[in-house]
Each structure stands twice: as C-alpha cells, then as structure tokens.
Amino acid sequence: LELAGKWGSFDRYLWHFTAGKTLQEHDGRTHSDLSDNLSRAWKKLGMKFVGTTVVYSYLQAVGVVDSHEPGCFKYQGV
C-alpha cells in the first residue's frame, strides 16, 4: 500500500523499472538484476516470501518479463 500510495498504483511502480516495456529474456533464467533489486527493496519494506526467484516468477506472471522462446505459440517477439 505504501508503494501504491507513492506511485499512484502498484502497477505504475512496477512498470516504471522497464519504462512500460516488456523485457524479453529467453535464456532459462530464474532471476535477474531487476528481481534481485526488487527482492531486496521489498524485504526492506517488510514484505515476506519475496526471494529473487519468487519475484522473477511474479514478473513473468504479470507480463513484465516474457520468457517464451521463439517458436512458442505465446512468443510475442516484442
């Protein structure tokens, strides 16, 4: 709620890290610099269960990170 209050919404806060663009990552990662940094920041805010792998999976689930390989029917090629 603190982040949403400061940024207008949690969505706006999250997308500002990528300037509103989806990140394409197709190398089988389980974390990234972004998920590492968010994990540390969120832990400092008192959030629980926000390790870098969990945060990376969340970024994939909400569309900030697209990990679909070329050839996959879900691949967007952004």
matplotlib code that plots the C-alpha trace (Angstrom):
import matplotlib.pyplot as plt

x = [0.0, 2.9, 4.3, 0.8, 0.3, 3.6, 3.3, -0.5, -0.7, 1.5, 1.2, 2.7, 5.5, 6.3, 6.3, 8.5, 11.5, 11.1, 9.7, 6.4, 8.1, 8.1, 11.5, 12.4, 14.5, 14.9, 17.9, 16.2, 16.8, 15.3, 16.2, 17.5, 19.1, 15.5, 14.2, 17.3, 16.8, 13.1, 13.5, 16.0, 13.8, 10.6, 12.3, 13.4, 9.7, 8.8, 7.4, 7.7, 8.3, 9.9, 13.1, 14.5, 13.2, 9.7, 9.9, 11.1, 8.2, 5.8, 7.3, 6.7, 3.2, 2.2, 3.9, 6.8, 9.1, 8.3, 10.3, 8.5, 11.0, 10.8, 8.7, 6.3, 2.8, 2.9, 6.0, 5.4, 8.8, 8.5]
y = [0.0, 2.3, 1.9, 2.3, 5.5, 6.9, 5.9, 6.1, 2.3, -0.8, -1.4, 2.1, 1.4, -1.9, -0.8, 2.2, -0.1, -1.0, 2.2, 0.3, -2.2, -5.9, -7.5, -10.4, -13.0, -16.4, -17.9, -20.1, -17.6, -18.0, -14.4, -11.2, -7.9, -6.5, -9.3, -9.2, -5.5, -5.7, -8.6, -6.6, -3.5, -5.3, -7.1, -3.8, -2.7, -5.7, -7.9, -11.7, -14.5, -12.2, -14.0, -13.2, -16.4, -15.7, -12.1, -13.2, -15.6, -12.8, -10.5, -13.3, -13.8, -10.1, -9.7, -7.5, -10.4, -12.5, -15.8, -17.5, -19.0, -18.1, -20.9, -21.0, -20.0, -17.5, -15.8, -12.1, -11.1, -7.6]
z = [0.0, 0.7, -2.8, -4.4, -2.4, -3.5, -7.2, -7.7, -8.1, -7.6, -11.3, -12.1, -9.7, -11.2, -14.8, -14.2, -13.9, -17.6, -18.9, -19.6, -21.9, -21.6, -21.1, -23.4, -21.6, -23.3, -21.5, -18.8, -16.0, -12.6, -11.5, -13.0, -11.8, -11.6, -9.5, -7.3, -6.7, -6.1, -3.7, -1.6, -1.7, -0.8, 2.1, 3.5, 3.3, 5.4, 2.7, 3.2, 0.8, -1.8, -2.7, -6.1, -7.8, -6.5, -7.6, -11.1, -11.4, -10.4, -13.1, -15.6, -14.4, -14.7, -18.1, -17.1, -18.3, -21.3, -21.3, -24.2, -26.6, -30.3, -31.8, -28.9, -29.8, -26.9, -28.2, -28.8, -30.1, -28.6]

ax = plt.figure().add_subplot(projection="3d")
ax.plot(x, y, z, "-o")
ax.set_aspect("equal")
plt.show()
